[in-house]
C-alpha cells in the first residue's frame, strides 16, 4: 500500500476506544503494538531505552522512557500528520503498509530475539495503576474463551485473572471507557502511598467522590473498601519482631516469646496502649509469589526460559554460559531438565537513608534477582526483588544470619518441594523450583555472608592459612604485597625478578589448592563453628584456632541449603566497589591527599626492609624525596583546571566532574562509583600523559594511545553523537552487572586499603 493512500495507517487517527468493552479497539491496539515494536528496535532505543514521544502534547520533542511513550500514546493518540514515522527510523522510501515485514526482517537478525523479549518497563511513577492495567492488557487476550485453553490455571492464578477481568466493569452507566471500581481504587491507593495521606483523609476523599458521581456508581466509599478491592493484586509481606540487640527474631516457634531467649530483654515497649509495639522489626517479602507472577505475565513468561533456549558462541555473555552454572546442572540434572525452574542470585549492602550528613543509621536491604532472564533484563531494577529489609540504626555485623532465616527457609521449600505456578505462555500448570546460585557483595559484607572474617592476616578466603601476608613494622598493618606472583604461570618472567617486588625473592610457589564444599563443611565441624540461630546474633564464642589457622567465626546460614556444598562458586565480589577503591587510592597517591594517601612517612620507613626503591627512601634529615608518581603544585592546578573547563560529557552519562573538584583540599571528592568507572575508562588513559613521566603514565594507564572516540567524548560534550554516547553507555552497563568475582587477596586489613 502506498504511503499516499488515505486509508494507510488510518487506525492512527480513527476513534481509539471501543464503547462496548471500554478498551482500545483492535485496529488501534494492533497498530500501536506494531509502532512500538518498530520504534523500540531502532538502535537508539535499544541502547538508551528511550524514544521521542509522538503524542500531540510531546510532538516528538521529548526524549522519554519507553513506558511513558506507551502511556502517552494509549491515552492521547498520535500527533497529526505522522503516518510516516520519520523520527523513529522510517522514511517515505520504505513504502510499507505496516511494520510486519520490517519486523520479520529484524527477527532474523542475530541475537535480536532477546531484545524483542524485553517488556515495557515502568521506570517511574510505579504503582498499582500500572500493575493492574499492564497485567490486564498483557494477559486478557491469552484466554479469550474457556475452550481455547490448553490447561486451566490453578486456583491462585485463576483468582488473579478473575480480578483483572473485573477491571472491565464500568464505574457507572455511560462513564468514560476504562473507568472501573478497580481503577478508582488503585488511583486512591496511589495517592495515599505517593503523598503519605492518612486513612481518614482517604475516607473523606472517597466519600466525596462517591457523592458527586451518579447514584448508581460503584466507587469505593472508604479506605477499607479500597484495600479490599486491590488486596488480591498485591503481594504478601511479613513484619517480624526482632530482639533489640539482634539476638533473635520472633518467628515460627519463637513467635510466642515475650522476651529474648538469649539476652532476656523485653520484646515490646511499655506504651500502655492496647496494641503492643515491638522495640524493633524487620520486613520479609516472600519470594515465591513474585516468581510465580513472572510466569503469569506474557511479557516475562517466555523470557524466563531464555537461559536454556539461547545459544552461546563460547563467550560468557550470561551466567548460564559460565562453568559454575554448567557444573551445577551436571550435579543436579533433574533440576536442570525443567527450564522454568528459577536460578537466583543474592546481593546485600548497607547504606544510610539519611545521607552523609544525616544521623548515623545502617539499613540493609537483601536483594534477590532471577538469572533466567536475558542480559538485557536480569539487571533491570524491576527484577531486583527486595526480600529482606534489616532495619537500623545499628550495623547488623555478625547477626545478619538472624534476619536471613525466613528467606533461607523459603529457599529450602522452593528446592525440596517447589510451588504450583501457571505459565501463561504455554497455558500450563507446573511445579516451579528455585536454587540460589551465589551471593554478590563487597568484601566486608562477604565476611558477614560467608562466615570468614575479612580482616587480619588470614582475611583472604582463597589463600586461607596458606598466605604470604606479613606485618609492616612501622605501618602496623597486614600487607599482601607480592602475594600475586604465585598465581602466574610457572615460566612467567616476573617470578624471577628479584628487585621488582620483594627484594631478593624468587617465587616458585604454586597457587593454593581450591577447597570444595565438603572440605569446608568438615573444617567447620572440626573447629566448632556455631550457627547464628543456635547461639544468637551476639552470642558467638571464639572458635578454636581463630586467627591462627583459620578465620571462621560462624557457620553461615547458607550451608543449610542442601545444594550449597556442591556449588563451584558461592560468593562474588562486586566489581563496582573494587574499582572505586582502586581509583580512590591511585588519585590520593598522585594528588598527595593528606590523611588519605598511602605514600606517607610510615610506608617510606618500611620500604628499605622489603623493597629496592632507593629513590624513595627517607633522607638522613628525616624528609621524604618527592616521588615521580606525584603531581607538583603547578601540575595539580593544571589537572584541576582541565577537569573544570574542558571535561564535558553528554547529559546522563556521568556526573558533572567539575563539582567533584575540591581545589582547596587538592582532591577529588563526592565521586560516585559510576563516576570513578567513567574516569578510569575514558579519562585516565590520557589524563596524565603530559603531567607525569612517561613510564609512570604508562604504569597507571597502560601504553595505549587515546582513541578518537575517547577524545571526542570528553571534548564534544553536548555535541557528542548519539552513537558515541550509546556505545559508551553499553560498556558502562557491563561494568554495573557486578557478577564477576575478583581476587580477594588484593585487600589489606583495612577494607578501604589496597596493597
N, C-alpha and C positions, 0 to 999 in steps of 0.2 A: 504494500500500500504506500502511496506517495505521501510525503510529508506535507504536500499542499492540499490533500483531501481533508474536507471539513470534518469528516467522521473519524479521522485518525486521532486516536487518543482523546476522543470526546468524553471518556469517563473522567478526565481530569476536571471538567467544568460542568458536568451534569450534577443533578442532585445526589449528594453523597449518602443520604440516610434512607433506610427502608422503614417506612412508617409502621409496617406490620410487625416488625421484630425489634425496632429501636436500635438497630445496629447499622453499620455501613452496608450498602448494597454490594452485591457480589462483584460487579464490574469495578467499582472503586477499590474494594479490598484487594482484588487480584492485581489491578493496575498499580496501586500503591506498593504492594509487595514487590512487583517487578521493578518499580523505580528504585526502591531501597536496595534491592539486590544488585542492580546495576551500579548505583552510586557507591555502595559500600565495597564494591570490588575494584574501585579505582585505587591506584597506588597511594594517593594522598590520604585516603581514608584508611586503607589497610595499615598504614604506618603511623597515623596520628590518632585514629579513632574519632575524627571529626569531619563534618560536612558543612558546606554552605547551605543554609536553610532557604528553600524556595517558597515558603509560605507568603501570603500577601503582606504580612507585617515585617518580616525579616528581609524579604525581597532580594535574596541571595547576597546580602551584605554582611550577615553574621555567620561566623565560622564556629559552630557549636557541636556538641556531642551528638552521636547518632540517636541516642534515646530521646533527646529533645526534638530532633527533627521528626522522629516518629510522632511524638505528641503534637507538635505544631501542625503537621500535615493532616493528622487524624481529625483535629478539631477545627482547623482553619481552611484546609484545602491548599491549592496551589496558587501562586501569583498569576496574573493574566499573561497570556501570550507566551507560555513556556512549554509548548509542545515539543520543542527540540531542547533537550537537556544540556545545553552548551556549557553550563557551569559545572556539570558533573561528568564530563568526558565524552559527550556526544556532539555530533555535528550534522549538518544537512546531508553530507555525502554518504552517511551510513545508510540512509534510505530504508529504515526498518519500520514495520508496523508495531512491533512490540520488542521487548528485550529478550524474548525466549531464545532466538537464535544466538544472540550475543552471549547469553548465559550458558548455552550449550558449549560454545567455544571455550568460555572461561573454565567450565568444569573439566575440560580435557587438559588444562594446563597442569604441570606437575606441582604437587604439594599445595594445591589451591583448595582442596576439599576441606582442610581444617579451617581455612578462613571462612568458608561458607557455613561451617558448623557454628560459628560464633553467634550467640544470641544477642538480642537487643539488650544492652546493658544499661542499667539506670545508674547514672553516676552522681546524681544529686537529687534532692527532694525525695529521698527514698521513703516509702511508707506503704500503708495497706492499700491506698488507692491504686498505685501502680501494680502491686502484687495481685490484687483482685482482677483488675482489667487485663493485665498482661496474661495472667494464667487463663482467664476465661477466653480471651481472643485466641490464645495459642491452642487450647485444647478442645474447644467446643466442636470443631469440625471433625475431631477424631471419632466421635460417637454419634453420628447423625441418626442412626436407627439401631435398636437393640439387635436386629437380625444381622447387622454387619459386623458385630464384634466377634473377634476370634475367641476371646475369653472374657468372662465377666470380671470387672475389677473386684478386689477383695473389699471387705466391709469398710475399712478405713478410707480407701481410695474412693469408694462409692459416695461416702459422706462428703468428701472434698468436692467431687464433681457435682453432686447434688446442690451444694451451696453455690457453686459457680453458676449453675443453671438458674438458681433463684435470682441472680442479678438481672435477669431479663424482665422480671415482674415490674410493671410501671409503678411509679410513686403515686400517681392518681390518673384518672382518665384524661387523656389529652395532654399529658405532660411532655416535656421535651425528650426526644429519644435519648436513651442511655441513663435517664434519671430513675433510680430504683431505691427501695429502702436500704439495700446494702450499700449503694453508692453514698447515700446521705450518712449512713453510719460510719463508713470509712473516712469520709471527709471530716466528720466531727471528731473522730479518733485522731486524725491527723492534726487538727487544730490543737487538741489537748496536749499531744506529745511535743509538737513543734514549739508551742508557746507556753508550755508548763501551766496549763489552766487548771484551776481547782474543779473538783467534781460538781460543786454547787453551781458554778458558772456554766458548765456544760449542760446541767439540768435546765437552768433558766433559758439558755440559748435554744436548746432543743424544743422546749415547750413553746417558746416564741415562734420558732419556725413552723411548728405544728399548727399554731393559731392562724397564721396568715395564709396557710395553704388551704385549698378546698377541703370541705368537711370529710370527704371520703378518702383523704390521703393516708398513706401507710408509714409516714415518717416516725421514727422512734421519738418518744417524748421525754425520756430520762437517760442518764448515762448508763444505768444498769441495762436498759434495753439496747443501747448501742453495743455494750460489751457482749451481750447475749448474741447479737446478730453476727459479730465478727469473730466470736470465740473459736468457731470451727476453722477459720483460716489461719489463726495464729499458731505458733509453735510453742510447746510447753517449756517451762523453765522452773528451776527449784532454787529457793533461798534456804541455805543450810546454816544453822548457827555454828559458831566457831569459838573455841576457847580463846579468851582474851590474850593468852600467851602463845597461841598457835600450837598447843599441845595436841589437840584432837578436834574432830568435827562431830557434831551431834547428829549422827546419820545411821540408818539401819538399826542395829540392836543397841547402839549408843544414844539413840534419839530420846530415850526415856530419862536419861541422867539430867539432874538439875545443877550439877557441879562437875568440874573437870576431874576425871578419874586419875589424872597424873599429878596435877598441881593443887587440886582442891578448890580452885577459885570458882565463884558462882557463875552460872550461865546467863542469868537475867539481871538487868538493872533494877534497882529498888525505886520504881517510879510511883507506886501506889495506885496505878490505874488498873482497869480490868484486863487490858491487853498487855501481856508481858513483852518487854523489849529486850532482845539479846544485846550483850556488850559488843558482839562482833558477828558479822555474817559474811558468807561467800555466796556467789551465784554460780549455778551449774545449768547449762543449756544442753539438754540431751542431744546426742549426735545422730541417732538412728532416724529420727523424724525428718531431719534436714536432708539426710542422704536419700531417704525414700522420696522426698519431694523432688529431687533431681530427676528421678525416673517418672514422675507424674507430669513433667513438662516436656513437650515435644522439642523445645529449644535445646534441652540438655540431655535427654534420654539417649539419643544416638551418639552424642559426643562422649558419653560415659564409656562407650566401648572402643573409643579411638585407640587406646593404648595397645590393644591387641590387633586391631584391624589395620593399623598403619604399617608401612614397610620402611625399613631402615637401610641406609646406604653405607652402613659401617661406622658412621659418626654418631656420637651421643648427642642427639637433639632433644631428648626427653629422658627422664629417669628410667623408663621402660627399656631403653636401649643399653643400659649400663649393666655391668657384671653383677652387682648386688641384687638387682631385680631378677635377672635370669637365674641366679643361684637360688633365690627363694622359690621361684616357680619350679625349679628342679627338685627341691626338697619337698614341696607340697604341690604335686601335680593335680590333685583333686580340686584344690582351691583355684589353681590357675586355669582349669578347664572351663570354668564359668566366667566369661569375660565381663559379666556385670558385677562381679564381686569388686569391692572397693579397696584401693590401696591408698593409705593415708600417710601424711607427714605432720609432725607436731612442732610448733615453734613457740617460744616464750621469751619475754624480756621485760624488765621493769622500766617504768617511766614515772615522772612527776606530772600529774594532770594540771598542776597549778603553775607550771613553767619554772624557769630557772630562779626567778626572783620571788616565787611564792613560798608558802610554808613547806617544810620537809614532809614529803609524802611519797610512798613507794607503792604503786599499783601494778599488779602483774596479771596481764591477760594471757591466757593459753589459747593459741590458735591452732586449729586442725584444718587441713586442706586435702581434698581428694586429688590424687595424681592420675586418675583415669583420663582426665580431660587433656586435650591437646595443649601444646606450649602456649598458644595464644590465649588460652582461657585459664589454665590451672593457677596462674599467679594473679588473676584478676581479684580485686578485693571482694567481689560478690561471692567468691568461692573460698574465702578465708573465713572459716566458721569459728566464731568466738564460742568456746565450750566452757571455760572456767575463768572466773574473774576473782582474783585474790585481792581483797581489799587491804588497805594500809591501816595506819600510816607506817607501821614498822616493816622493814625488809623481811621477807619470809625466811631467807637464808636456808638452813638445812631442813626446815619444816615444809618445804614445797610439796613433798610427797603426801603430806596430810591432805592437802587440797586436791590432789590428783586422784584420790580414791574413787570418787564416783565415775570419773572418766575411765579409769582402768577397769572397773567393774563392768561398765558398758562395753568396753572393747573385748573383754573376756566373753561376754554374752554374744557379741556380734561374731566372734570367731567360733565359739563352740556350737551355737545354735542358729545364729542368724535371725533375721526378721522377715516377715512376709512383706513383699513390695510388689507394685504393679508397674510394669514397663509399658508406658503409653505408646512408644514407637513400635513395639511388637504386639501390643494389646494382650499381654500375658502376665500372669502372676508368677513370681519366682521367689526363692529364698535368697535374700541378699546377705552375704557375709562381708566382713571387713578385716583388714590387717593394718597395724601400724608399722610402717617400714623403718622409720628413723625419726630423730629429732634434729632441729636446726636451732642454734643459739650462738651467743658469743661465748668467750672462753670462761668467764666467771659463772654464767648460767649452765655451762657444760658440767661444772662440778656439782651444781645443785641437782641436775637431772641424772647424771651417771653415778654419783656417789664417790667419785675420785676427786679429792681435793686438788684444786688448780693453783696452789701456791706452795712454795717451799722447793727443796732440791729435787723432789720426786714429782713435780707437778705435771710433767709430760706423761699423758696416759698411754702413749705408744712405747716410749722407752722404759717406763716404769722404773724398776730398780737397776736396770742396765743403762744408766745415764752417765754422761760425761760432764755433767754440771759441776761447777766449782764455786767457791765463795771468794768474793772480792775482798781483799784485805782492807782497803780504805773505804770503798763504797759500801761495804757491809751488806751486799746483796748477792743473791744467787745469780750466776751468769751461765748461759748456754752457748757462749761464743765457741765457734769451731766444732759444734756438735753435728754439723750437717755433712761433713766430708765422708762420714761412714756410709752415707746413703748414695754416694756417687758410684758409678761403675768401677770395677776393680782396677782398670787400666787408665782411669782418668788422671791427667797430669796434676790436677790440684791436690790429689792425695799425697804427692811427693814434694810439695812446696814447703820448705822449712822456715821461710821468712814472711810469707804472705798472711799466715794465720797465727796460731800459737807458735812461738818461736821454737826452733829445733825439734819440731814434731812432724813425723811422717805417719800417716794413718793407713793401717792395714785392716782395721776392724770392719766387720760386716754389719749390716743393719740388724737391729734386734728382731727376733722372730715374732711373727704375728701370733697373738693369743686368741684361740677360739672361745666361743661362749661357754662350753662345758668346762674348760680350764678355769675361766673366770669364776663360774659358779662354785667350783671346787675350792678355789682360793678364798672366796667369800665365806664359805663354810669353815675352812681351816682357821681363818683369823677371827671368826666370831662376829662378823658384821651383822648388825641388827636391822630389822625392818622398822621404818618410822612408825607405822601404825601400832606396833607392839611396844615400843619404848617411849612414844610421844615425840612431838616435834622438837622438844628441847631436852630430851632425856637420854641422848646418846652418851654411852660410856666410851672411854678411849679404847680403840680397837688394838689388839695385840700387834706389836711391830709397827704401829702407825708412825710414819716419818722416817723410819729406819729401813724397812724392807718394802713398804708399800704406802699408798696414800688413801686407802679405802676408809671412809668414815661412816658408811652405811651400806646397806643392801638396797639398791634402788628399787622402787616400786615397779619399774618396767620389767624386772625379772619375774614378776607374777604372770606376765603374758606367756602362754605356753610355747610360743614360737620365737621369743626374744633371743634365746640361746643359739638359734640357728641362723640368725641374720649375719650376713657378711659385713654390713656397715650399720652401726646403731646410732651414731651421733655425728652430726656435721657441724662445722664452724661456719658462721655467717661471714661471707667474704666482705660484706659491707663494713663491718666493724674492723676487720683486719686491715682493709685498705685505708680506712680513716686513721688508724693507729700508725701505719707506715707513713702516711702523708704528714701527720702532725709531727712525728719525730724527725723526719727529714727537714721540714720547714723550720722547726725550732732550732735545729742544729745549724742550718745555713744562715738563719737570721739572728742566731745567738740570743734567743729569748730567755732572759734571766728567770731562773726558777723552773724552766721547762726543758731547756736543752740538756742532753746527756753529756755534752762536752763541758764538764766542769772540773774543778781542781782535783776532786777525788778520783775521777776517771783518769786524769793525766798522771796522778801518782801511781795508779795501778798499772799503767801502760808498760813501764820498764820491766815489770815482773812477768808479763805474759807475751808481749809483742815487740817486734823490732820496728819501732816508729821513732827514730831518734829526733826527727824534726818536730815532734810533738811533746817531747819530754820536758818536764818543768826545769826552768833555768836555775842556776845557783842562787839568784836573787829572789827566788820564790814565785816568779812570774811565769805565765804560760805563753809560749810562742803563738803568734797569730797563725791559725791553720789555713791551708789552701782552700778548704771547703766552706769557709765563712765569708759572707759579704762584708766589705767595709762600709763605712757610713755613706759614702757617695754612691756606691753600687746599690745599697739598700734603698736609698731615696729614689734612684732611677727605676728600680724594680717596682716600688710602690706607685710611682707616677705613671708607669706603663699600665699597671692594672687599673688605675683610676681613670685615665684618659683614653686608653687605646683598646682595652679588652671589652668587647661587647658581644653578647650572644643574642640569638632570637628569643622572643618572649616565650617563657615556659621551659626553655632549655636548661637554664641554671639560674641560681640567684644572681643578683647584681653584685659582682665581686667587689666593686668599689666600696660597698657598705661593709665589707669584711676587712678592710684595711684599717688598722689602728696605728697611725703614724706616730702617735705619742709614745706608745709602748714598743713600737718597732716590731709588730707581729701581725699575723692574720688571725682573726677571731670570728666566732659565730658562724663558722662554715659547717653546713650540714654534710652528711655522708655523701650525698649525691654531688655536692659541690666539690668535695675532695676528689671524687672519681673523675669528674669532668676536668679538673685542673691537672690531675696526673696523666690523663689520657690525651688531652688536647693542648695543654699549655706547657707542661714540663718538658716535652721533647725539644723545645727551643727557648724556653723562658730564660735559662741561664747561659745560653750559648755565648753571649758577649760579656757576661758578668763574672764568670768563673773560668779558671784554666781549663783547657780543652779536655785533659784527662779526667778532671773532676766532673765536668759536664757529662762526659760520656759514661762515667760510672753511675751517675744519677739517672740520666735519661736514656742511655744506650746510644750506640753510634748510628743514629738514624736521622737523616735529614727530614725536617718537617715537610709534609706533603702540601701541595697547593690547596687541597681541601681543608686541612687544619688551619693554614694561614688565612684562608678566605673566611672560615667560620668565625675566627676571632675578630678580624678587622672589618668585615662587611656588616656585622651586627644585624640590624633590622632588614638590610637588603639581601641577606643570605637567601639563597634559593630554597624552595620547599624540599627539593630532592636532597640537598645537602643537609638540611635540618632533620629530615626524616631518617636518613641513613645513620646519622649520629644518634638519634633517639632510639633506634632499634638496637644499636650497640649498647646504649645505656640500659635498655631493658634486660639484656642478657646479664649485665652486672647485677641488677637488682633481684634476680631469681634467688641467688644466695644458696643454691642447693649443693654446691661442690664443697667437699671437705678441704681443709688446709692443714699443713703440718702444725701440730700443737707446740712443738719444741721451739718455735720462734718467739715464744713469750718468756719474759723474765718473771721473777716472783711477784713483781707489781704488774697487775693486769694491763696497765697502760704503757709499760715499758717494753720495748722491743730491742733485743740484742743484735 
